[in-house]
Amino acid sequence: MILVSTDEIEGESIERVLGLVRGNTVRARHVGRDIMAGLRNIVGGEIEEYTRLLSEARQTAVGRMTQEAEAMGANAIVGVRFMTSAIMGGASEILVYGTAVVLAHKSGPAD
């Protein structure tokens, strides 16, 4: 599955547009992570616990979007975008969406 943020894929032509696909997940903070994050906030620097949490959430959302596209018969998703929103105190949603397409000729290592 090819995923791109552009509306076209260089060297490829879109044979069919299948429609919008999306994936999302809602993640809540963890008390242990909050304690470590609070300590990092005092001394400064990257809050690695939250970086990992959000990275895992993005991977989950992309996986769900990709599964939806595959079920539709797509071999690529164009126009991929990410959004995030606070759902409630301590919980956030990661949403990824794009347009599922069938490429006329799929090339490269993603085959």
PDB file as gemmi writes it, atoms N, CA and C in Angstrom:
CRYST1    1.000    1.000    1.000  90.00  90.00  90.00 P 1                      
ATOM      1  N   MET A   1       0.853  -1.176   0.000  1.00  0.00           N  
ATOM      2  CA  MET A   1       0.000   0.000   0.000  1.00  0.00           C  
ATOM      3  C   MET A   1       0.898   1.238   0.000  1.00  0.00           C  
ATOM      4  N   ILE A   2       0.678   2.104  -0.960  1.00  0.00           N  
ATOM      5  CA  ILE A   2       1.412   3.359  -1.039  1.00  0.00           C  
ATOM      6  C   ILE A   2       0.585   4.443  -0.350  1.00  0.00           C  
ATOM      7  N   LEU A   3       1.219   5.198   0.539  1.00  0.00           N  
ATOM      8  CA  LEU A   3       0.563   6.299   1.236  1.00  0.00           C  
ATOM      9  C   LEU A   3       1.331   7.580   0.943  1.00  0.00           C  
ATOM     10  N   VAL A   4       0.630   8.604   0.463  1.00  0.00           N  
ATOM     11  CA  VAL A   4       1.281   9.881   0.201  1.00  0.00           C  
ATOM     12  C   VAL A   4       0.375  11.029   0.640  1.00  0.00           C  
ATOM     13  N   SER A   5       1.010  12.145   0.967  1.00  0.00           N  
ATOM     14  CA  SER A   5       0.239  13.328   1.345  1.00  0.00           C  
ATOM     15  C   SER A   5      -0.141  14.168   0.125  1.00  0.00           C  
ATOM     16  N   THR A   6       0.445  13.854  -1.003  1.00  0.00           N  
ATOM     17  CA  THR A   6       0.134  14.572  -2.244  1.00  0.00           C  
ATOM     18  C   THR A   6      -1.126  13.992  -2.887  1.00  0.00           C  
ATOM     19  N   ASP A   7      -1.678  14.732  -3.861  1.00  0.00           N  
ATOM     20  CA  ASP A   7      -2.880  14.261  -4.555  1.00  0.00           C  
ATOM     21  C   ASP A   7      -2.559  13.338  -5.718  1.00  0.00           C  
ATOM     22  N   GLU A   8      -1.296  13.261  -6.079  1.00  0.00           N  
ATOM     23  CA  GLU A   8      -0.835  12.389  -7.161  1.00  0.00           C  
ATOM     24  C   GLU A   8       0.437  11.686  -6.732  1.00  0.00           C  
ATOM     25  N   ILE A   9       0.759  10.610  -7.423  1.00  0.00           N  
ATOM     26  CA  ILE A   9       1.998   9.882  -7.168  1.00  0.00           C  
ATOM     27  C   ILE A   9       2.823   9.952  -8.444  1.00  0.00           C  
ATOM     28  N   GLU A  10       3.979  10.563  -8.342  1.00  0.00           N  
ATOM     29  CA  GLU A  10       4.824  10.744  -9.523  1.00  0.00           C  
ATOM     30  C   GLU A  10       5.114   9.399 -10.192  1.00  0.00           C  
ATOM     31  N   GLY A  11       4.928   9.359 -11.498  1.00  0.00           N  
ATOM     32  CA  GLY A  11       5.187   8.145 -12.262  1.00  0.00           C  
ATOM     33  C   GLY A  11       4.047   7.149 -12.252  1.00  0.00           C  
ATOM     34  N   GLU A  12       2.966   7.464 -11.592  1.00  0.00           N  
ATOM     35  CA  GLU A  12       1.818   6.566 -11.508  1.00  0.00           C  
ATOM     36  C   GLU A  12       0.570   7.301 -11.984  1.00  0.00           C  
ATOM     37  N   SER A  13      -0.385   6.552 -12.491  1.00  0.00           N  
ATOM     38  CA  SER A  13      -1.661   7.174 -12.845  1.00  0.00           C  
ATOM     39  C   SER A  13      -2.780   6.487 -12.072  1.00  0.00           C  
ATOM     40  N   ILE A  14      -3.719   7.298 -11.630  1.00  0.00           N  
ATOM     41  CA  ILE A  14      -4.842   6.780 -10.861  1.00  0.00           C  
ATOM     42  C   ILE A  14      -5.891   6.249 -11.834  1.00  0.00           C  
ATOM     43  N   GLU A  15      -6.164   4.960 -11.701  1.00  0.00           N  
ATOM     44  CA  GLU A  15      -7.146   4.306 -12.567  1.00  0.00           C  
ATOM     45  C   GLU A  15      -8.570   4.526 -12.050  1.00  0.00           C  
ATOM     46  N   ARG A  16      -8.723   4.445 -10.715  1.00  0.00           N  
ATOM     47  CA  ARG A  16     -10.047   4.575 -10.099  1.00  0.00           C  
ATOM     48  C   ARG A  16      -9.931   5.224  -8.726  1.00  0.00           C  
ATOM     49  N   VAL A  17     -10.844   6.110  -8.419  1.00  0.00           N  
ATOM     50  CA  VAL A  17     -10.942   6.694  -7.077  1.00  0.00           C  
ATOM     51  C   VAL A  17     -12.038   5.933  -6.341  1.00  0.00           C  
ATOM     52  N   LEU A  18     -11.690   5.361  -5.182  1.00  0.00           N  
ATOM     53  CA  LEU A  18     -12.642   4.537  -4.440  1.00  0.00           C  
ATOM     54  C   LEU A  18     -13.360   5.308  -3.338  1.00  0.00           C  
ATOM     55  N   GLY A  19     -12.751   6.363  -2.846  1.00  0.00           N  
ATOM     56  CA  GLY A  19     -13.416   7.177  -1.831  1.00  0.00           C  
ATOM     57  C   GLY A  19     -12.588   7.408  -0.588  1.00  0.00           C  
ATOM     58  N   LEU A  20     -13.194   8.117   0.333  1.00  0.00           N  
ATOM     59  CA  LEU A  20     -12.564   8.499   1.591  1.00  0.00           C  
ATOM     60  C   LEU A  20     -12.352   7.289   2.495  1.00  0.00           C  
ATOM     61  N   VAL A  21     -11.179   7.225   3.091  1.00  0.00           N  
ATOM     62  CA  VAL A  21     -10.885   6.214   4.107  1.00  0.00           C  
ATOM     63  C   VAL A  21     -10.311   6.928   5.318  1.00  0.00           C  
ATOM     64  N   ARG A  22     -10.509   6.335   6.474  1.00  0.00           N  
ATOM     65  CA  ARG A  22     -10.008   6.964   7.692  1.00  0.00           C  
ATOM     66  C   ARG A  22      -9.672   5.908   8.731  1.00  0.00           C  
ATOM     67  N   GLY A  23      -8.871   6.328   9.677  1.00  0.00           N  
ATOM     68  CA  GLY A  23      -8.550   5.499  10.829  1.00  0.00           C  
ATOM     69  C   GLY A  23      -8.369   6.416  12.017  1.00  0.00           C  
ATOM     70  N   ASN A  24      -8.767   5.957  13.172  1.00  0.00           N  
ATOM     71  CA  ASN A  24      -8.580   6.792  14.350  1.00  0.00           C  
ATOM     72  C   ASN A  24      -8.364   5.937  15.590  1.00  0.00           C  
ATOM     73  N   THR A  25      -7.898   6.592  16.627  1.00  0.00           N  
ATOM     74  CA  THR A  25      -7.755   5.970  17.933  1.00  0.00           C  
ATOM     75  C   THR A  25      -7.821   7.074  18.973  1.00  0.00           C  
ATOM     76  N   VAL A  26      -8.316   6.738  20.132  1.00  0.00           N  
ATOM     77  CA  VAL A  26      -8.338   7.673  21.262  1.00  0.00           C  
ATOM     78  C   VAL A  26      -7.428   7.086  22.335  1.00  0.00           C  
ATOM     79  N   ARG A  27      -6.506   7.883  22.782  1.00  0.00           N  
ATOM     80  CA  ARG A  27      -5.553   7.430  23.799  1.00  0.00           C  
ATOM     81  C   ARG A  27      -5.647   8.318  25.029  1.00  0.00           C  
ATOM     82  N   ALA A  28      -5.532   7.697  26.180  1.00  0.00           N  
ATOM     83  CA  ALA A  28      -5.543   8.421  27.447  1.00  0.00           C  
ATOM     84  C   ALA A  28      -4.150   8.406  28.059  1.00  0.00           C  
ATOM     85  N   ARG A  29      -3.869   9.440  28.794  1.00  0.00           N  
ATOM     86  CA  ARG A  29      -2.583   9.494  29.491  1.00  0.00           C  
ATOM     87  C   ARG A  29      -2.578   8.460  30.616  1.00  0.00           C  
ATOM     88  N   HIS A  30      -1.397   8.143  31.070  1.00  0.00           N  
ATOM     89  CA  HIS A  30      -1.187   7.157  32.122  1.00  0.00           C  
ATOM     90  C   HIS A  30      -0.549   7.872  33.312  1.00  0.00           C  
ATOM     91  N   VAL A  31      -0.998   7.548  34.525  1.00  0.00           N  
ATOM     92  CA  VAL A  31      -0.499   8.232  35.720  1.00  0.00           C  
ATOM     93  C   VAL A  31       1.024   8.165  35.811  1.00  0.00           C  
ATOM     94  N   GLY A  32       1.592   7.013  35.540  1.00  0.00           N  
ATOM     95  CA  GLY A  32       3.055   6.868  35.587  1.00  0.00           C  
ATOM     96  C   GLY A  32       3.742   7.775  34.573  1.00  0.00           C  
ATOM     97  N   ARG A  33       3.174   7.851  33.383  1.00  0.00           N  
ATOM     98  CA  ARG A  33       3.729   8.746  32.361  1.00  0.00           C  
ATOM     99  C   ARG A  33       3.582  10.202  32.788  1.00  0.00           C  
ATOM    100  N   ASP A  34       2.460  10.524  33.416  1.00  0.00           N  
ATOM    101  CA  ASP A  34       2.241  11.899  33.864  1.00  0.00           C  
ATOM    102  C   ASP A  34       3.281  12.325  34.895  1.00  0.00           C  
ATOM    103  N   ILE A  35       3.646  11.425  35.785  1.00  0.00           N  
ATOM    104  CA  ILE A  35       4.650  11.745  36.803  1.00  0.00           C  
ATOM    105  C   ILE A  35       5.984  12.033  36.130  1.00  0.00           C  
ATOM    106  N   MET A  36       6.385  11.151  35.194  1.00  0.00           N  
ATOM    107  CA  MET A  36       7.651  11.358  34.481  1.00  0.00           C  
ATOM    108  C   MET A  36       7.594  12.636  33.640  1.00  0.00           C  
ATOM    109  N   ALA A  37       6.465  12.879  32.996  1.00  0.00           N  
ATOM    110  CA  ALA A  37       6.310  14.079  32.175  1.00  0.00           C  
ATOM    111  C   ALA A  37       6.398  15.324  33.044  1.00  0.00           C  
ATOM    112  N   GLY A  38       5.808  15.282  34.233  1.00  0.00           N  
ATOM    113  CA  GLY A  38       5.878  16.411  35.147  1.00  0.00           C  
ATOM    114  C   GLY A  38       7.301  16.716  35.555  1.00  0.00           C  
ATOM    115  N   LEU A  39       8.080  15.674  35.813  1.00  0.00           N  
ATOM    116  CA  LEU A  39       9.485  15.862  36.166  1.00  0.00           C  
ATOM    117  C   LEU A  39      10.270  16.456  34.994  1.00  0.00           C  
ATOM    118  N   ARG A  40       9.999  15.960  33.781  1.00  0.00           N  
ATOM    119  CA  ARG A  40      10.689  16.498  32.601  1.00  0.00           C  
ATOM    120  C   ARG A  40      10.297  17.954  32.365  1.00  0.00           C  
ATOM    121  N   ASN A  41       9.052  18.281  32.663  1.00  0.00           N  
ATOM    122  CA  ASN A  41       8.573  19.645  32.476  1.00  0.00           C  
ATOM    123  C   ASN A  41       9.339  20.619  33.379  1.00  0.00           C  
ATOM    124  N   ILE A  42       9.721  20.148  34.543  1.00  0.00           N  
ATOM    125  CA  ILE A  42      10.471  20.987  35.481  1.00  0.00           C  
ATOM    126  C   ILE A  42      11.870  21.273  34.948  1.00  0.00           C  
ATOM    127  N   VAL A  43      12.547  20.243  34.435  1.00  0.00           N  
ATOM    128  CA  VAL A  43      13.934  20.407  33.981  1.00  0.00           C  
ATOM    129  C   VAL A  43      14.037  20.731  32.497  1.00  0.00           C  
ATOM    130  N   GLY A  44      12.958  20.592  31.765  1.00  0.00           N  
ATOM    131  CA  GLY A  44      12.970  20.884  30.332  1.00  0.00           C  
ATOM    132  C   GLY A  44      13.344  19.664  29.508  1.00  0.00           C  
ATOM    133  N   GLY A  45      13.150  19.775  28.212  1.00  0.00           N  
ATOM    134  CA  GLY A  45      13.491  18.698  27.301  1.00  0.00           C  
ATOM    135  C   GLY A  45      12.267  17.980  26.769  1.00  0.00           C  
ATOM    136  N   GLU A  46      12.525  17.048  25.882  1.00  0.00           N  
ATOM    137  CA  GLU A  46      11.448  16.275  25.254  1.00  0.00           C  
ATOM    138  C   GLU A  46      10.772  15.381  26.278  1.00  0.00           C  
ATOM    139  N   ILE A  47       9.460  15.286  26.187  1.00  0.00           N  
ATOM    140  CA  ILE A  47       8.701  14.383  27.052  1.00  0.00           C  
ATOM    141  C   ILE A  47       8.533  13.082  26.268  1.00  0.00           C  
ATOM    142  N   GLU A  48       9.527  12.214  26.399  1.00  0.00           N  
ATOM    143  CA  GLU A  48       9.619  11.004  25.584  1.00  0.00           C  
ATOM    144  C   GLU A  48       8.427  10.069  25.774  1.00  0.00           C  
ATOM    145  N   GLU A  49       7.865  10.037  26.969  1.00  0.00           N  
ATOM    146  CA  GLU A  49       6.718   9.164  27.235  1.00  0.00           C  
ATOM    147  C   GLU A  49       5.541   9.543  26.337  1.00  0.00           C  
ATOM    148  N   TYR A  50       5.297  10.831  26.190  1.00  0.00           N  
ATOM    149  CA  TYR A  50       4.200  11.289  25.344  1.00  0.00           C  
ATOM    150  C   TYR A  50       4.548  11.159  23.864  1.00  0.00           C  
ATOM    151  N   THR A  51       5.808  11.337  23.519  1.00  0.00           N  
ATOM    152  CA  THR A  51       6.236  11.144  22.131  1.00  0.00           C  
ATOM    153  C   THR A  51       5.939   9.712  21.695  1.00  0.00           C  
ATOM    154  N   ARG A  52       6.281   8.745  22.531  1.00  0.00           N  
ATOM    155  CA  ARG A  52       6.011   7.327  22.222  1.00  0.00           C  
ATOM    156  C   ARG A  52       4.517   7.070  22.149  1.00  0.00           C  
ATOM    157  N   LEU A  53       3.756   7.620  23.096  1.00  0.00           N  
ATOM    158  CA  LEU A  53       2.306   7.423  23.126  1.00  0.00           C  
ATOM    159  C   LEU A  53       1.673   7.913  21.826  1.00  0.00           C  
ATOM    160  N   LEU A  54       2.035   9.110  21.389  1.00  0.00           N  
ATOM    161  CA  LEU A  54       1.456   9.663  20.163  1.00  0.00           C  
ATOM    162  C   LEU A  54       1.946   8.931  18.918  1.00  0.00           C  
ATOM    163  N   SER A  55       3.189   8.491  18.918  1.00  0.00           N  
ATOM    164  CA  SER A  55       3.707   7.721  17.784  1.00  0.00           C  
ATOM    165  C   SER A  55       2.950   6.407  17.626  1.00  0.00           C  
ATOM    166  N   GLU A  56       2.710   5.724  18.737  1.00  0.00           N  
ATOM    167  CA  GLU A  56       1.944   4.474  18.704  1.00  0.00           C  
ATOM    168  C   GLU A  56       0.514   4.732  18.237  1.00  0.00           C  
ATOM    169  N   ALA A  57      -0.075   5.836  18.682  1.00  0.00           N  
ATOM    170  CA  ALA A  57      -1.443   6.181  18.277  1.00  0.00           C  
ATOM    171  C   ALA A  57      -1.500   6.451  16.776  1.00  0.00           C  
ATOM    172  N   ARG A  58      -0.515   7.162  16.234  1.00  0.00           N  
ATOM    173  CA  ARG A  58      -0.483   7.415  14.779  1.00  0.00           C  
ATOM    174  C   ARG A  58      -0.366   6.114  14.004  1.00  0.00           C  
ATOM    175  N   GLN A  59       0.499   5.210  14.474  1.00  0.00           N  
ATOM    176  CA  GLN A  59       0.666   3.920  13.788  1.00  0.00           C  
ATOM    177  C   GLN A  59      -0.638   3.127  13.800  1.00  0.00           C  
ATOM    178  N   THR A  60      -1.343   3.124  14.910  1.00  0.00           N  
ATOM    179  CA  THR A  60      -2.625   2.420  15.004  1.00  0.00           C  
ATOM    180  C   THR A  60      -3.634   3.014  14.033  1.00  0.00           C  
ATOM    181  N   ALA A  61      -3.732   4.345  14.017  1.00  0.00           N  
ATOM    182  CA  ALA A  61      -4.690   5.018  13.127  1.00  0.00           C  
ATOM    183  C   ALA A  61      -4.368   4.737  11.667  1.00  0.00           C  
ATOM    184  N   VAL A  62      -3.098   4.799  11.290  1.00  0.00           N  
ATOM    185  CA  VAL A  62      -2.699   4.517   9.905  1.00  0.00           C  
ATOM    186  C   VAL A  62      -3.021   3.066   9.553  1.00  0.00           C  
ATOM    187  N   GLY A  63      -2.779   2.147  10.466  1.00  0.00           N  
ATOM    188  CA  GLY A  63      -3.103   0.741  10.227  1.00  0.00           C  
ATOM    189  C   GLY A  63      -4.579   0.526   9.968  1.00  0.00           C  
ATOM    190  N   ARG A  64      -5.419   1.209  10.721  1.00  0.00           N  
ATOM    191  CA  ARG A  64      -6.868   1.080  10.536  1.00  0.00           C  
ATOM    192  C   ARG A  64      -7.314   1.683   9.210  1.00  0.00           C  
ATOM    193  N   MET A  65      -6.732   2.829   8.843  1.00  0.00           N  
ATOM    194  CA  MET A  65      -7.064   3.446   7.557  1.00  0.00           C  
ATOM    195  C   MET A  65      -6.631   2.525   6.409  1.00  0.00           C  
ATOM    196  N   THR A  66      -5.441   1.962   6.515  1.00  0.00           N  
ATOM    197  CA  THR A  66      -4.921   1.070   5.475  1.00  0.00           C  
ATOM    198  C   THR A  66      -5.793  -0.169   5.324  1.00  0.00           C  
ATOM    199  N   GLN A  67      -6.252  -0.742   6.429  1.00  0.00           N  
ATOM    200  CA  GLN A  67      -7.141  -1.905   6.372  1.00  0.00           C  
ATOM    201  C   GLN A  67      -8.441  -1.562   5.655  1.00  0.00           C  
ATOM    202  N   GLU A  68      -8.985  -0.393   5.931  1.00  0.00           N  
ATOM    203  CA  GLU A  68     -10.223   0.024   5.278  1.00  0.00           C  
ATOM    204  C   GLU A  68     -10.008   0.164   3.770  1.00  0.00           C  
ATOM    205  N   ALA A  69      -8.869   0.753   3.388  1.00  0.00           N  
ATOM    206  CA  ALA A  69      -8.567   0.929   1.964  1.00  0.00           C  
ATOM    207  C   ALA A  69      -8.367  -0.421   1.277  1.00  0.00           C  
ATOM    208  N   GLU A  70      -7.669  -1.327   1.916  1.00  0.00           N  
ATOM    209  CA  GLU A  70      -7.453  -2.661   1.342  1.00  0.00           C  
ATOM    210  C   GLU A  70      -8.779  -3.392   1.149  1.00  0.00           C  
ATOM    211  N   ALA A  71      -9.694  -3.250   2.105  1.00  0.00           N  
ATOM    212  CA  ALA A  71     -11.004  -3.896   2.000  1.00  0.00           C  
ATOM    213  C   ALA A  71     -11.799  -3.362   0.804  1.00  0.00           C  
ATOM    214  N   MET A  72     -11.515  -2.131   0.409  1.00  0.00           N  
ATOM    215  CA  MET A  72     -12.182  -1.523  -0.750  1.00  0.00           C  
ATOM    216  C   MET A  72     -11.506  -1.910  -2.067  1.00  0.00           C  
ATOM    217  N   GLY A  73     -10.318  -2.546  -1.984  1.00  0.00           N  
ATOM    218  CA  GLY A  73      -9.580  -2.924  -3.176  1.00  0.00           C  
ATOM    219  C   GLY A  73      -8.536  -1.911  -3.615  1.00  0.00           C  
ATOM    220  N   ALA A  74      -8.187  -0.971  -2.761  1.00  0.00           N  
ATOM    221  CA  ALA A  74      -7.200   0.060  -3.094  1.00  0.00           C  
ATOM    222  C   ALA A  74      -5.781  -0.490  -3.021  1.00  0.00           C  
ATOM    223  N   ASN A  75      -4.894   0.123  -3.788  1.00  0.00           N  
ATOM    224  CA  ASN A  75      -3.479  -0.186  -3.644  1.00  0.00           C  
ATOM    225  C   ASN A  75      -2.674   1.060  -3.288  1.00  0.00           C  
ATOM    226  N   ALA A  76      -3.380   2.179  -3.052  1.00  0.00           N  
ATOM    227  CA  ALA A  76      -2.726   3.411  -2.612  1.00  0.00           C  
ATOM    228  C   ALA A  76      -3.745   4.319  -1.932  1.00  0.00           C  
ATOM    229  N   ILE A  77      -3.216   5.226  -1.122  1.00  0.00           N  
ATOM    230  CA  ILE A  77      -4.036   6.268  -0.507  1.00  0.00           C  
ATOM    231  C   ILE A  77      -3.330   7.593  -0.753  1.00  0.00           C  
ATOM    232  N   VAL A  78      -4.043   8.526  -1.359  1.00  0.00           N  
ATOM    233  CA  VAL A  78      -3.479   9.847  -1.644  1.00  0.00           C  
ATOM    234  C   VAL A  78      -4.126  10.891  -0.736  1.00  0.00           C  
ATOM    235  N   GLY A  79      -3.466  12.036  -0.613  1.00  0.00           N  
ATOM    236  CA  GLY A  79      -4.007  13.129   0.182  1.00  0.00           C  
ATOM    237  C   GLY A  79      -4.104  12.811   1.664  1.00  0.00           C  
ATOM    238  N   VAL A  80      -3.154  12.050   2.195  1.00  0.00           N  
ATOM    239  CA  VAL A  80      -3.193  11.631   3.592  1.00  0.00           C  
ATOM    240  C   VAL A  80      -2.969  12.837   4.509  1.00  0.00           C  
ATOM    241  N   ARG A  81      -3.837  12.966   5.505  1.00  0.00           N  
ATOM    242  CA  ARG A  81      -3.760  14.053   6.473  1.00  0.00           C  
ATOM    243  C   ARG A  81      -3.985  13.506   7.878  1.00  0.00           C  
ATOM    244  N   PHE A  82      -3.352  14.150   8.846  1.00  0.00           N  
ATOM    245  CA  PHE A  82      -3.517  13.798  10.256  1.00  0.00           C  
ATOM    246  C   PHE A  82      -4.202  14.942  10.987  1.00  0.00           C  
ATOM    247  N   MET A  83      -5.028  14.587  11.958  1.00  0.00           N  
ATOM    248  CA  MET A  83      -5.657  15.565  12.844  1.00  0.00           C  
ATOM    249  C   MET A  83      -5.610  15.009  14.257  1.00  0.00           C  
ATOM    250  N   THR A  84      -5.618  15.900  15.202  1.00  0.00           N  
ATOM    251  CA  THR A  84      -5.703  15.481  16.596  1.00  0.00           C  
ATOM    252  C   THR A  84      -6.662  16.407  17.316  1.00  0.00           C  
ATOM    253  N   SER A  85      -7.328  15.870  18.314  1.00  0.00           N  
ATOM    254  CA  SER A  85      -8.247  16.690  19.106  1.00  0.00           C  
ATOM    255  C   SER A  85      -8.333  16.132  20.518  1.00  0.00           C  
ATOM    256  N   ALA A  86      -8.589  17.026  21.454  1.00  0.00           N  
ATOM    257  CA  ALA A  86      -8.798  16.615  22.844  1.00  0.00           C  
ATOM    258  C   ALA A  86     -10.236  16.142  22.983  1.00  0.00           C  
ATOM    259  N   ILE A  87     -10.424  14.968  23.521  1.00  0.00           N  
ATOM    260  CA  ILE A  87     -11.753  14.394  23.707  1.00  0.00           C  
ATOM    261  C   ILE A  87     -12.276  14.777  25.087  1.00  0.00           C  
ATOM    262  N   MET A  88     -11.406  14.654  26.076  1.00  0.00           N  
ATOM    263  CA  MET A  88     -11.719  14.992  27.461  1.00  0.00           C  
ATOM    264  C   MET A  88     -10.391  15.202  28.161  1.00  0.00           C  
ATOM    265  N   GLY A  89     -10.412  15.632  29.384  1.00  0.00           N  
ATOM    266  CA  GLY A  89      -9.164  15.814  30.111  1.00  0.00           C  
ATOM    267  C   GLY A  89      -8.338  14.548  30.126  1.00  0.00           C  
ATOM    268  N   GLY A  90      -7.157  14.604  29.572  1.00  0.00           N  
ATOM    269  CA  GLY A  90      -6.265  13.450  29.588  1.00  0.00           C  
ATOM    270  C   GLY A  90      -6.441  12.468  28.455  1.00  0.00           C  
ATOM    271  N   ALA A  91      -7.340  12.733  27.500  1.00  0.00           N  
ATOM    272  CA  ALA A  91      -7.531  11.816  26.376  1.00  0.00           C  
ATOM    273  C   ALA A  91      -7.570  12.603  25.068  1.00  0.00           C  
ATOM    274  N   SER A  92      -6.891  12.073  24.061  1.00  0.00           N  
ATOM    275  CA  SER A  92      -6.841  12.723  22.756  1.00  0.00           C  
ATOM    276  C   SER A  92      -7.137  11.719  21.654  1.00  0.00           C  
ATOM    277  N   GLU A  93      -7.705  12.223  20.572  1.00  0.00           N  
ATOM    278  CA  GLU A  93      -7.961  11.406  19.392  1.00  0.00           C  
ATOM    279  C   GLU A  93      -6.937  11.746  18.325  1.00  0.00           C  
ATOM    280  N   ILE A  94      -6.428  10.717  17.671  1.00  0.00           N  
ATOM    281  CA  ILE A  94      -5.604  10.871  16.483  1.00  0.00           C  
ATOM    282  C   ILE A  94      -6.446  10.346  15.333  1.00  0.00           C  
ATOM    283  N   LEU A  95      -6.632  11.168  14.308  1.00  0.00           N  
ATOM    284  CA  LEU A  95      -7.408  10.795  13.129  1.00  0.00           C  
ATOM    285  C   LEU A  95      -6.522  10.965  11.908  1.00  0.00           C  
ATOM    286  N   VAL A  96      -6.539   9.974  11.040  1.00  0.00           N  
ATOM    287  CA  VAL A  96      -5.838  10.072   9.759  1.00  0.00           C  
ATOM    288  C   VAL A  96      -6.849   9.737   8.673  1.00  0.00           C  
ATOM    289  N   TYR A  97      -6.779  10.472   7.567  1.00  0.00           N  
ATOM    290  CA  TYR A  97      -7.716  10.227   6.478  1.00  0.00           C  
ATOM    291  C   TYR A  97      -7.052  10.509   5.144  1.00  0.00           C  
ATOM    292  N   GLY A  98      -7.645   9.961   4.096  1.00  0.00           N  
ATOM    293  CA  GLY A  98      -7.136  10.160   2.745  1.00  0.00           C  
ATOM    294  C   GLY A  98      -8.125   9.579   1.752  1.00  0.00           C  
ATOM    295  N   THR A  99      -7.716   9.555   0.494  1.00  0.00           N  
ATOM    296  CA  THR A  99      -8.558   9.035  -0.575  1.00  0.00           C  
ATOM    297  C   THR A  99      -7.969   7.730  -1.084  1.00  0.00           C  
ATOM    298  N   ALA A 100      -8.756   6.661  -0.992  1.00  0.00           N  
ATOM    299  CA  ALA A 100      -8.329   5.351  -1.489  1.00  0.00           C  
ATOM    300  C   ALA A 100      -8.445   5.332  -3.000  1.00  0.00           C  
ATOM    301  N   VAL A 101      -7.387   4.848  -3.655  1.00  0.00           N  
ATOM    302  CA  VAL A 101      -7.365   4.800  -5.116  1.00  0.00           C  
ATOM    303  C   VAL A 101      -6.774   3.474  -5.587  1.00  0.00           C  
ATOM    304  N   VAL A 102      -7.038   3.181  -6.846  1.00  0.00           N  
ATOM    305  CA  VAL A 102      -6.390   2.055  -7.519  1.00  0.00           C  
ATOM    306  C   VAL A 102      -5.474   2.664  -8.562  1.00  0.00           C  
ATOM    307  N   LEU A 103      -4.199   2.326  -8.461  1.00  0.00           N  
ATOM    308  CA  LEU A 103      -3.223   2.808  -9.432  1.00  0.00           C  
ATOM    309  C   LEU A 103      -3.218   1.899 -10.651  1.00  0.00           C  
ATOM    310  N   ALA A 104      -3.051   2.499 -11.819  1.00  0.00           N  
ATOM    311  CA  ALA A 104      -3.011   1.725 -13.059  1.00  0.00           C  
ATOM    312  C   ALA A 104      -1.799   0.804 -13.079  1.00  0.00           C  
ATOM    313  N   HIS A 105      -0.692   1.279 -12.536  1.00  0.00           N  
ATOM    314  CA  HIS A 105       0.523   0.483 -12.487  1.00  0.00           C  
ATOM    315  C   HIS A 105       1.205   0.787 -11.186  1.00  0.00           C  
ATOM    316  N   LYS A 106       1.352  -0.209 -10.332  1.00  0.00           N  
ATOM    317  CA  LYS A 106       1.998  -0.025  -9.047  1.00  0.00           C  
ATOM    318  C   LYS A 106       3.437  -0.464  -9.169  1.00  0.00           C  
ATOM    319  N   SER A 107       4.377   0.419  -8.812  1.00  0.00           N  
ATOM    320  CA  SER A 107       5.793   0.080  -8.961  1.00  0.00           C  
ATOM    321  C   SER A 107       6.528   0.235  -7.652  1.00  0.00           C  
ATOM    322  N   GLY A 108       7.768  -0.199  -7.638  1.00  0.00           N  
ATOM    323  CA  GLY A 108       8.637   0.045  -6.509  1.00  0.00           C  
ATOM    324  C   GLY A 108       8.549  -1.024  -5.428  1.00  0.00           C  
ATOM    325  N   PRO A 109       9.268  -0.780  -4.310  1.00  0.00           N  
ATOM    326  CA  PRO A 109       9.366  -1.775  -3.246  1.00  0.00           C  
ATOM    327  C   PRO A 109       8.079  -1.983  -2.467  1.00  0.00           C  
ATOM    328  N   ALA A 110       7.079  -1.130  -2.659  1.00  0.00           N  
ATOM    329  CA  ALA A 110       5.822  -1.298  -1.925  1.00  0.00           C  
ATOM    330  C   ALA A 110       4.945  -2.378  -2.534  1.00  0.00           C  
ATOM    331  N   ASP A 111       5.388  -2.999  -3.631  1.00  0.00           N  
ATOM    332  CA  ASP A 111       4.578  -4.042  -4.317  1.00  0.00           C  
ATOM    333  C   ASP A 111       4.221  -5.165  -3.398  1.00  0.00           C  
TER     334      ASP A 111                                                      
END                                                                             
